[in-house]
């Protein structure tokens, strides 16, 4: 079964995972397997005034819909482009007096579109809405109670002049959202700003060591003529060569968890047991729990347990201090923890990596760049032993570490890290993505500075000191504590 830009893939029945997608032809690393616009998407409740409801870009100033006063847009171009999706929503919000939660708004948009266009809405969609899993029978009692509340709100929100929808269809749509919702990020991919449904993507199964990754492209509305605008879409991109007939997979959770923890998360969130090779064999579990040796002997188990418990306690304290913005306290706690971890835990140990990540992020924010660079170097060296060589999280970590080294005046390792990051992000995001373009600019700048540094270090230092007054590469945002952004809310 193929359609439109889906000609590189076909649907097939897997042995134990239901339906999946496999390649119809050889795919190379960095290739776009397919691109897909959202069937329906909404901005998160807490960002409705800060993110465009049309293109999902985060903007300082937005224009709001003058009828419902709820939806916000970059400009009239975005508003006109989004009117088909917003029309029914606009009326419903005005009738109700306020907007419901994001899940109710998304369910409504899906059902309004199904009503307009039918179950199969485009030749590029190779499944039906009814064909997507909802896992209603697998919901916990708490989830069932929330589902009941959402359905009640939906029924009050649904416009009275609209065609009535039977309760089973409503339940199915909420179930689809629950296990197939995909997180939408801002234009830089740095913050989750909404959730959408992408039917073709729902067919791609999970693997902890996948051969593909999913990247959101927000589209381009910069052209003067709207006919040249492109819409928001996800891209399934290969991160390694995939042979014809091989299944296409992505990871629903971050790999940096023990196999038992990953399986537990997948079972709880997506209702299936992961039987991939990395889970079955516990591949890299030893590195994630690695401890050092003294004179060829292992550190006593009691010492390891003590340091591990101290790390857990510290992470809990750090989270509390971080929420209150007490960054000095965060730094103090991290330094104390690293002092205890250093003689006991290897740099690939998950608890040490979490503290190293926190330390480098917060110290960079506070502009203690030399110390931050040291921790960032340890962190990325650990990541490189654990992650797939074309993992997007590894690429982003290398980019941040490279910029931190640049700020610390460590131009040679900084340039090397930015080049490594560029190589990864070029594969995972593609050459036109804003992050890739940012990295290309950084790479060119650091390459130029590195040549100057090697020709005349003294002159370079003098020029750098003068240039730093503008802080052109000052990209250190306030730490958020969101170390892992899960792409999928739930699974089919």
C-alpha positions as CSV (number, residue, x, y, z in Angstrom):
1,X,0.0,0.0,0.0
2,X,1.5,3.3,-1.1
3,X,0.3,6.8,-1.7
4,X,1.7,10.2,-2.6
5,X,4.9,11.0,-0.8
6,X,4.6,7.7,1.0
7,X,6.0,5.8,-2.0
8,X,9.1,4.8,-0.1
9,X,7.2,2.8,2.5
10,X,4.5,0.2,2.8
11,X,2.3,-1.2,5.6
12,X,2.9,-4.7,6.8
13,X,1.8,-7.0,9.7
14,X,4.6,-7.6,12.1
15,X,5.0,-10.8,14.1
16,X,4.1,-9.4,17.5
17,X,3.7,-5.6,17.2
18,X,0.6,-5.3,15.0
19,X,1.0,-3.2,11.9
20,X,4.2,-1.4,11.0
21,X,6.0,0.3,8.2
22,X,8.8,-1.1,6.2
23,X,11.1,0.4,3.5
24,X,10.1,-0.3,-0.2
25,X,13.6,0.7,-1.3
26,X,17.1,1.2,0.1
27,X,17.2,4.4,2.3
28,X,20.5,6.1,3.2
29,X,21.5,7.9,6.4
30,X,20.0,11.4,6.4
31,X,17.2,10.6,3.9
32,X,13.7,11.8,4.5
33,X,11.6,8.7,4.4
34,X,8.4,10.6,4.4
35,X,7.0,14.0,5.5
36,X,3.5,14.4,6.9
37,X,1.4,17.4,7.9
38,X,-0.7,17.2,11.1
39,X,-4.2,15.8,10.8
40,X,-5.0,18.1,13.7
41,X,-2.9,19.9,16.2
42,X,-3.4,22.4,19.2
43,X,-1.2,24.6,21.3
44,X,-0.7,23.5,25.0
45,X,-3.0,25.2,27.5
46,X,-0.2,27.2,29.2
47,X,1.2,28.6,25.9
48,X,-2.0,29.7,24.1
49,X,-1.0,33.4,24.3
50,X,2.7,32.8,23.4
51,X,2.6,30.4,20.4
52,X,1.0,30.9,17.0
53,X,-2.0,28.5,16.7
54,X,-1.3,28.2,13.0
55,X,2.4,27.6,12.5
56,X,3.3,26.8,16.2
57,X,6.2,29.3,16.2
58,X,6.9,31.0,19.5
59,X,6.6,34.8,19.0
60,X,7.0,37.8,21.3
61,X,3.9,39.6,19.8
62,X,0.9,37.7,18.4
63,X,-2.4,38.9,17.0
64,X,-5.5,37.3,18.6
65,X,-8.7,36.2,16.9
66,X,-11.1,39.1,17.4
67,X,-14.1,36.7,17.6
68,X,-13.2,34.1,20.2
69,X,-10.3,36.1,21.8
70,X,-8.5,32.8,22.4
71,X,-6.5,31.8,19.3
72,X,-3.3,33.8,18.6
73,X,-1.4,34.1,15.3
74,X,1.8,35.5,13.9
75,X,-0.1,37.6,11.4
76,X,-3.1,37.6,9.0
77,X,-1.4,35.1,6.8
78,X,-1.2,32.5,9.5
79,X,-4.7,33.3,10.6
80,X,-6.2,32.8,7.1
81,X,-4.3,29.6,6.7
82,X,-5.6,28.2,10.0
83,X,-9.3,29.4,9.5
84,X,-10.6,26.1,8.2
85,X,-9.3,24.3,11.4
86,X,-10.3,27.2,13.7
87,X,-13.8,28.0,12.3
88,X,-15.8,25.4,14.3
89,X,-13.5,25.9,17.3
90,X,-14.1,29.7,17.2
91,X,-17.9,29.2,17.4
92,X,-17.7,26.6,20.1
93,X,-15.4,28.7,22.3
94,X,-17.7,31.8,21.9
95,X,-20.8,29.7,22.8
96,X,-19.1,28.1,25.8
97,X,-17.5,31.3,27.0
98,X,-14.0,29.7,27.4
99,X,-11.7,27.2,25.8
100,X,-11.5,23.6,27.2
101,X,-8.3,21.6,27.8
102,X,-5.9,20.8,25.0
103,X,-7.1,17.2,24.8
104,X,-10.7,18.3,24.3
105,X,-9.7,20.9,21.7
106,X,-7.6,18.3,19.8
107,X,-10.4,15.7,19.9
108,X,-12.9,18.3,18.6
109,X,-10.6,19.3,15.8
110,X,-10.1,15.6,14.8
111,X,-13.9,15.0,14.8
112,X,-14.7,18.2,12.9
113,X,-12.2,17.2,10.2
114,X,-13.6,13.7,10.0
115,X,-17.0,15.2,9.6
116,X,-15.8,17.5,6.8
117,X,-13.7,15.0,4.9
118,X,-14.6,11.5,6.0
119,X,-12.5,8.7,7.5
120,X,-9.9,8.6,4.7
121,X,-9.1,12.3,4.0
122,X,-6.2,12.2,1.6
123,X,-4.3,9.9,-0.7
124,X,-1.2,10.6,1.4
125,X,-2.8,9.1,4.5
126,X,-2.3,5.3,4.3
127,X,-4.5,4.4,7.3
128,X,-7.9,5.4,8.6
129,X,-8.9,7.1,11.8
130,X,-10.9,4.0,12.8
131,X,-7.8,1.8,12.1
132,X,-5.7,3.5,14.7
133,X,-5.4,1.8,18.1
134,X,-7.0,3.5,21.1
135,X,-6.1,1.0,23.9
136,X,-9.3,1.8,25.8
137,X,-9.3,-1.6,27.4
138,X,-5.8,-1.1,28.7
139,X,-6.5,2.2,30.6
140,X,-6.0,2.3,34.3
141,X,-9.0,3.3,36.6
142,X,-7.5,6.8,37.0
143,X,-7.2,7.2,33.2
144,X,-10.7,6.0,32.7
145,X,-12.0,8.5,35.2
146,X,-10.1,11.3,33.4
147,X,-11.5,10.0,30.1
148,X,-15.0,10.2,31.4
149,X,-14.5,13.8,32.5
150,X,-13.0,14.8,29.1
151,X,-16.0,13.2,27.3
152,X,-18.4,15.2,29.4
153,X,-16.6,18.4,28.7
154,X,-16.5,17.6,25.0
155,X,-20.2,17.0,24.8
156,X,-20.9,20.4,26.4
157,X,-18.3,22.0,24.1
158,X,-19.4,20.4,20.8
159,X,-21.4,23.0,18.9
160,X,-25.1,22.2,19.2
161,X,-25.7,22.8,15.4
162,X,-23.0,20.2,14.6
163,X,-23.9,16.7,13.6
164,X,-24.1,14.5,16.7
165,X,-21.3,12.0,17.3
166,X,-21.9,8.7,19.1
167,X,-20.1,8.2,22.4
168,X,-18.0,5.3,21.1
169,X,-16.5,7.5,18.3
170,X,-15.7,10.1,20.9
171,X,-14.0,7.6,23.2
172,X,-12.0,6.2,20.2
173,X,-10.7,9.6,19.3
174,X,-9.6,10.4,22.9
175,X,-8.0,6.9,23.0
176,X,-6.1,7.7,19.8
177,X,-4.8,11.0,21.3
178,X,-3.8,9.2,24.5
179,X,-1.6,6.7,22.8
180,X,-0.7,8.4,19.5
181,X,-0.3,12.1,20.4
182,X,2.9,13.6,19.1
183,X,4.6,16.5,20.8
184,X,5.1,19.6,18.7
185,X,8.1,21.8,19.4
186,X,8.9,25.4,18.6
187,X,10.9,26.5,15.6
188,X,14.2,25.8,17.3
189,X,13.1,22.5,18.7
190,X,13.9,23.7,22.2
191,X,10.5,23.7,23.8
192,X,7.4,21.5,23.5
193,X,4.5,23.9,22.6
194,X,1.7,21.6,21.5
195,X,0.4,18.2,20.5
196,X,-0.9,16.8,17.3
197,X,-2.0,13.7,15.5
198,X,0.0,12.3,12.5
199,X,-1.8,9.2,11.2
200,X,1.1,7.8,9.1
201,X,3.6,8.3,11.9
202,X,1.3,6.3,14.2
203,X,2.2,3.2,12.1
204,X,5.9,3.4,12.9
205,X,6.8,1.0,15.7
206,X,9.2,1.5,18.6
207,X,12.7,0.2,18.9
208,X,15.1,1.3,21.7
209,X,17.9,1.4,19.0
210,X,15.9,2.7,16.0
211,X,17.0,3.3,12.4
212,X,15.0,6.5,12.1
213,X,14.2,9.7,14.0
214,X,11.3,12.1,13.9
215,X,11.9,15.8,13.4
216,X,9.3,18.6,13.3
217,X,9.6,21.2,10.5
218,X,7.5,24.3,11.3
219,X,7.3,25.3,7.7
220,X,8.2,28.7,6.2
221,X,5.8,31.7,6.1
222,X,8.5,34.3,5.4
223,X,7.8,34.6,1.7
224,X,5.9,37.7,0.6
225,X,3.6,35.6,-1.6
226,X,1.6,33.1,0.5
227,X,1.6,30.6,-2.4
228,X,5.3,29.9,-1.5
229,X,4.5,29.2,2.1
230,X,5.0,25.7,3.4
231,X,3.0,24.1,6.2
232,X,4.2,22.5,9.4
233,X,5.0,18.8,9.0
234,X,6.9,16.0,10.7
235,X,9.8,14.3,8.8
236,X,10.7,10.7,9.4
237,X,14.5,10.7,8.7
238,X,16.8,7.7,8.5
239,X,19.8,7.9,10.9
240,X,21.5,4.9,9.3
241,X,21.2,2.9,6.1
242,X,17.9,0.9,5.9
243,X,17.6,-1.9,3.4
244,X,14.5,-2.5,1.3
245,X,12.1,-4.7,3.2
246,X,13.5,-3.7,6.6
247,X,11.1,-2.3,9.2
248,X,11.3,1.4,10.0
249,X,11.5,2.2,13.7
250,X,11.8,5.2,16.0
251,X,12.3,5.3,19.8
252,X,9.3,6.4,21.9
253,X,11.5,7.0,25.0
254,X,15.0,8.2,25.6
255,X,17.6,5.5,25.4
256,X,19.5,6.7,28.5
257,X,17.5,4.4,30.9
258,X,18.2,0.9,32.0
259,X,16.4,-1.7,29.8
260,X,14.1,-2.6,32.7
261,X,13.2,1.0,33.2
262,X,12.6,1.6,29.5
263,X,10.3,-1.4,29.4
264,X,8.4,-0.3,32.4
265,X,7.9,3.2,30.9
266,X,6.8,1.7,27.6
267,X,4.3,-0.6,29.2
268,X,2.9,2.1,31.4
269,X,2.7,4.8,28.7
270,X,2.2,2.8,25.5
271,X,0.7,-0.5,26.7
272,X,3.2,-2.9,25.1
273,X,6.2,-5.0,26.1
274,X,9.4,-4.1,24.3
275,X,11.3,-7.1,23.0
276,X,13.9,-5.3,21.0
277,X,17.5,-6.7,21.1
278,X,18.7,-4.0,23.5
279,X,16.0,-4.8,26.0
280,X,16.3,-8.5,25.7
281,X,20.1,-8.5,26.1
282,X,20.4,-5.5,28.4
283,X,22.9,-4.0,26.0
284,X,24.8,-1.1,27.6
285,X,23.2,-1.6,31.0
286,X,26.7,-2.3,32.3
287,X,27.9,1.1,31.1
288,X,24.9,2.9,32.6
289,X,25.6,1.4,36.0
290,X,29.4,1.4,35.7
291,X,31.6,2.0,38.8
292,X,35.3,2.5,39.0
293,X,37.9,0.1,40.3
294,X,40.7,0.6,42.9
295,X,43.9,-1.2,42.1
296,X,42.0,-3.6,39.8
297,X,39.4,-4.3,42.5
298,X,35.7,-3.2,42.4
299,X,34.5,-0.5,44.7
300,X,32.7,-2.1,47.7
301,X,29.0,-2.6,47.1
302,X,28.1,-0.7,50.2
303,X,30.0,2.4,49.0
304,X,28.3,2.2,45.6
305,X,24.9,2.0,47.2
306,X,25.7,4.9,49.5
307,X,26.8,7.1,46.6
308,X,23.8,6.1,44.5
309,X,21.3,6.9,47.3
310,X,23.1,10.2,47.8
311,X,22.8,11.0,44.1
312,X,19.0,10.3,44.2
313,X,18.6,12.5,47.2
314,X,20.6,15.3,45.6
315,X,18.6,15.1,42.4
316,X,15.4,15.5,44.4
317,X,16.8,18.5,46.2
318,X,18.1,20.0,43.0
319,X,14.6,19.8,41.4
320,X,13.1,21.7,44.3
321,X,15.8,24.4,44.2
322,X,15.5,24.6,40.4
323,X,11.8,25.2,40.6
324,X,12.4,28.2,42.8
325,X,15.2,29.5,40.6
326,X,17.8,29.2,43.4
327,X,20.7,28.5,41.0
328,X,23.5,29.0,43.5
329,X,22.0,26.3,45.7
330,X,21.8,24.0,42.6
331,X,25.5,24.5,41.9
332,X,26.4,23.8,45.5
333,X,24.4,20.6,45.6
334,X,25.8,19.4,42.3
335,X,29.4,20.1,43.3
336,X,28.9,18.2,46.5
337,X,27.4,15.3,44.6
338,X,30.1,15.2,42.0
339,X,32.8,15.2,44.7
340,X,31.2,12.0,46.1
341,X,30.6,10.4,42.7
342,X,34.0,11.1,41.1
343,X,36.0,8.3,42.9
344,X,33.1,5.8,42.6
345,X,31.0,6.2,39.5
346,X,32.2,6.1,35.8
347,X,31.3,8.9,33.5
348,X,28.8,6.7,31.7
349,X,26.8,6.0,35.0
350,X,23.3,7.5,34.6
351,X,23.3,9.2,37.9
352,X,26.7,10.9,37.2
353,X,25.5,11.9,33.7
354,X,22.4,13.6,35.2
355,X,24.5,15.6,37.7
356,X,27.1,16.5,35.0
357,X,24.3,17.7,32.7
358,X,22.7,19.8,35.4
359,X,26.1,21.3,36.5
360,X,27.2,22.3,33.0
361,X,23.8,23.8,32.1
362,X,23.4,25.9,35.3
363,X,27.0,27.0,35.4
364,X,26.8,28.1,31.8
365,X,23.7,30.1,32.6
366,X,25.6,31.7,35.5
367,X,28.5,32.3,33.1
368,X,31.0,30.1,35.0
369,X,32.1,28.8,31.6
370,X,35.4,27.2,32.4
371,X,34.0,24.9,35.1
372,X,30.9,24.3,32.9
373,X,33.1,23.3,30.0
374,X,34.9,20.7,32.1
375,X,31.6,19.0,33.1
376,X,30.2,19.3,29.6
377,X,33.2,17.5,28.2
378,X,32.8,14.6,30.7
379,X,29.1,14.5,29.9
380,X,29.4,14.3,26.1
381,X,32.2,11.7,26.3
382,X,29.8,9.6,28.4
383,X,26.9,10.2,25.9
384,X,29.1,9.1,23.0
385,X,29.7,5.7,24.6
386,X,25.9,5.2,25.1
387,X,23.9,6.9,22.3
388,X,23.7,5.9,18.7
389,X,26.2,8.0,16.7
390,X,23.4,9.9,14.9
391,X,21.2,10.5,17.9
392,X,19.6,13.9,18.0
393,X,20.0,14.2,21.8
394,X,23.8,13.6,21.4
395,X,24.0,16.2,18.6
396,X,22.2,18.8,20.8
397,X,24.5,18.0,23.8
398,X,27.6,18.4,21.6
399,X,26.3,21.7,20.3
400,X,25.7,23.1,23.9
401,X,29.1,21.8,25.0
402,X,30.8,23.4,22.0
403,X,29.2,26.7,22.7
404,X,30.2,26.5,26.4
405,X,33.8,25.8,25.4
406,X,33.7,28.8,23.1
407,X,32.5,31.0,25.9
408,X,35.3,29.6,28.1
409,X,37.9,30.6,25.4
410,X,38.6,27.0,24.6
411,X,38.4,27.5,20.9
412,X,40.0,24.2,19.6
413,X,37.8,21.7,21.6
414,X,34.8,24.1,21.1
415,X,35.2,24.1,17.3
416,X,35.7,20.3,17.3
417,X,32.4,19.7,19.3
418,X,30.4,22.1,17.1
419,X,31.7,20.3,14.0
420,X,30.7,16.9,15.5
421,X,27.3,18.4,16.4
422,X,26.8,19.7,12.9
423,X,27.5,16.3,11.3
424,X,24.9,14.7,13.5
425,X,22.2,17.4,13.2
426,X,22.7,17.5,9.4
427,X,21.5,13.8,9.4
428,X,18.7,14.1,12.1
429,X,17.3,17.5,11.2
430,X,18.3,18.2,7.6
431,X,20.2,21.1,6.0
432,X,17.2,23.6,6.1
433,X,16.3,23.2,9.7
434,X,16.9,26.4,11.9
435,X,19.1,24.4,14.3
436,X,21.3,23.2,11.4
437,X,21.6,26.7,10.0
438,X,22.5,28.0,13.5
439,X,25.2,25.3,13.8
440,X,26.5,26.1,10.3
441,X,26.9,29.7,11.4
442,X,28.7,28.7,14.6
443,X,30.9,26.3,12.7
444,X,32.0,29.0,10.2
445,X,32.7,31.5,13.0
446,X,34.7,29.1,15.2
447,X,36.7,27.9,12.2
448,X,37.6,31.4,11.3
449,X,38.6,32.1,15.0
450,X,40.6,28.9,15.1
451,X,42.7,30.0,12.1
452,X,43.3,33.4,13.8
453,X,44.1,31.7,17.1
454,X,46.8,29.4,15.4
455,X,48.3,32.3,13.5
456,X,48.6,34.8,16.4
457,X,47.1,33.8,19.8
458,X,47.8,37.1,21.4
459,X,46.1,39.1,18.7
460,X,43.2,36.6,18.7
461,X,42.7,37.1,22.5
462,X,42.7,40.9,22.1
463,X,40.2,40.8,19.3
464,X,38.0,38.2,21.2
465,X,37.9,40.4,24.3
466,X,36.7,43.3,22.3
467,X,34.1,41.2,20.4
468,X,32.7,39.6,23.5
469,X,31.1,42.8,24.5
470,X,28.4,42.0,22.0
471,X,28.1,38.4,23.1
472,X,26.9,37.2,19.7
473,X,27.0,33.6,20.7
474,X,25.3,34.1,24.0
475,X,22.7,31.4,23.7
476,X,22.4,30.2,27.3
477,X,18.7,30.1,28.1
478,X,17.5,29.7,31.7
479,X,17.8,26.0,32.7
480,X,14.4,24.2,32.5
481,X,15.2,20.9,34.0
482,X,13.7,19.1,31.0
483,X,16.5,16.8,30.2
484,X,14.5,14.5,28.0
485,X,11.6,15.5,25.8
486,X,9.5,12.6,24.8
487,X,8.1,12.8,21.3
488,X,5.2,10.6,21.8
489,X,2.5,11.0,24.5
490,X,1.3,7.5,24.0
491,X,1.6,4.6,21.6
492,X,-0.9,3.0,19.2
